[in-house]
Amino acid sequence: MPKVIRQTLLSLRDMAVAAGPFVLLAFALLAGAYWVLQPAPPKRVVLATGLAQGAYAEFGARYATFLRQHGITVELRATQGAAENLALLRDADSGVDIAFLQGGADTRRRSTDNDADEELVSLGSVFFEPVWLFYRQASAERTAKQPAIARLADIAGWTLNVGAPGSGAPPLMERLLEANRIDPAAMHLQQLPQTPAVVDLLEGRIDAIVLASAPESLMVQMLLATPGIRLFDFTQAEAYARRFPFLTPVVLPRGVVDLAQDQPPADVHLIAPTATLVARKHLHPALVQLFVQAAQQVHGGPGWFQRRGDFPNANDNERPLAAEAQRVYRSGTPWLQRYLPFWLANLIDRMWVVLLSIIAILIPLSRIVPPLYELRVRSRIFRWYGRLRAVEDAQGERPTAELLGELDDIESRVGRTTVPLSYADELYALRSHIQLVRRRLQEP
C-alpha cells in the first residue's frame, strides 16, 4: 500500500477513535428519542364502519384507498352501526382504533369518571346523517285519511322498524318518540336489519322504516325513487334542533334527487345528526393527521346537504378534538408532505425538535474532539522521549555499547512510526534528538 494512502487511513482512524464516543452518544440519544416519540406510525389500523350497503361502509372504503397510498393498511370492521362502533371503541380489547359515530347515538349518561369515554377523542365532524323516515302512502291514507302525514305523532299504532340493535337509529328514535309523547307500547316497534326491513316495507308487512344515514346510502337512494313510498317532512326541524344539540335542521332541496323527474317535488325538511370520526386517544398522531386529510378529500366536496368546504370541520360538542386534528384544521397539510414522501415528512416533523436539541448538546462537547485527536497522534511520538531520556540519563552508569544498542532499537521503532503529514515536523524533531543523544554517547 502506498505510504500516502497508509498515512491518510491512519489519520482517519485516529479521527474516528477520537470522535467515536460522541458519535455513539449521538446515536444513543437518537435511538432513545425514536423509542420515546415513535415517529413511525403503525402500518395497520382498524376502522369500524357499518352495514355493507350503508354510507359508513362506502366512506370507509374511500378512506382505506387514501391511506393505502401512504403505506397504511386500513382494516374495515363491519358493524351494525354507530352504537356498536361506540361500544367497540370503549372496549380496550376490541382491536378497533377509530370509528364512525353518529351524534346522539350514545344514550348512556357520560361522566368525568368514565374512563372509557375519557380515552376517546374526536377527529371532527365529517357529514350529515339525516333521519330518513320512509313510510307507505297506503298506511297514511288508512290512518290519516290523506297521502302524507304531517306530524310524527301520526305514526302512533303503526308497525315501525327503528333499526337493528347496535345501529344509531334506535336510541335516536327513542328520544324523538319521547319528545313527541308517543308511547312505544302503542306501536309495533321492530329492530330488523336494514335489508330485510326494506323488503318488508316494500311488501307492506310494515308501515314505516327509519334510517339514519348519509344520502350516499344505496337504500336511501332506492327508497327515494320508489313509487308509493313517501319521505316524512320534519316541518318542526328547527324545534328539534333546539331541543337536541346534536341535531341540525337541513333541507332536501326540490329536484336534487332527480332533476328531470322533479324529485322531490318540494323541499323536504329533515333533522340530521352529524357523523364524526372518533378515535382512541393514543392513536398515533401521524394516523390522526392522515385520517383528517382523507376526510377532507372524501367529504370536502358539495353534496345534497352541504356546500364545498363545509366538511370536515372541527365542530363536535360531544367529545374533545384531538390536538393533531386541530393542527390540520388550522394549518392544513404539513408543508413537508407537499414535497416529500409521507414517511420522511412525518419523521422530520416528529424528530426535528429532538435533532436540534441533540445538536445543541453535541456542539459544545465536540470542541474537545480536536484536542483528543491531537493528543492521540502526538502520543505516538512523545512516548519515545521517555525511553530516550532514560538512555541519556544512564550514560556512565551502563556500558556505552548497551546504550547504543538500545538507542538503535528506539531509532528503528521510530522509523516505523507513521503520523499525519501535519505532525511530520515533530517526528523529524524526535529523530534529530535521537541523533543528538547518539553523539553524546559516542563522545570520549
Buried (B, 14 or more C-beta within 10 A) or exposed (E): EEEEEEBEEBBEEBBEEBBEEBEEBBEEBBEEBBEEBEBEBEEEBBBBBBBEBBBBBBBBBBBBEBBEEBEBEBBBBBBBBBBBBBBBBBEEEBEBBBBBBBBBBBEEEEEEEEEBBBBBBBBBBBBBBBBBBBBBBBBBEEBBEEEBBEEBEBBBEBBBBBBBEBBBBBBBBBBBBEBBEBEEEEBEBBBBBBEEBBEBBBEEEBBBBBBBBBBBBBBBEEBBEEEEBBBBBBEBBEEBBEEBEBBBBBBBEBBBBEEEEEBBEEEBBBBBBBBBBBBBEEBBBBBBBBBBBBBBEBBBEEBBBBEEEBBBBBBBEBBEBBEBBBBBBEEEEBEBBEEBEBBEBBBBBBBEEBBEEBEEBBEEEEEEBEEBBBEBBBEBBEEBEEBBEEBBEBEEEEEEEEBBEBBEEBBEEBEEEEBBEEBEEBBEEBBEBBEEBBEEBEEE
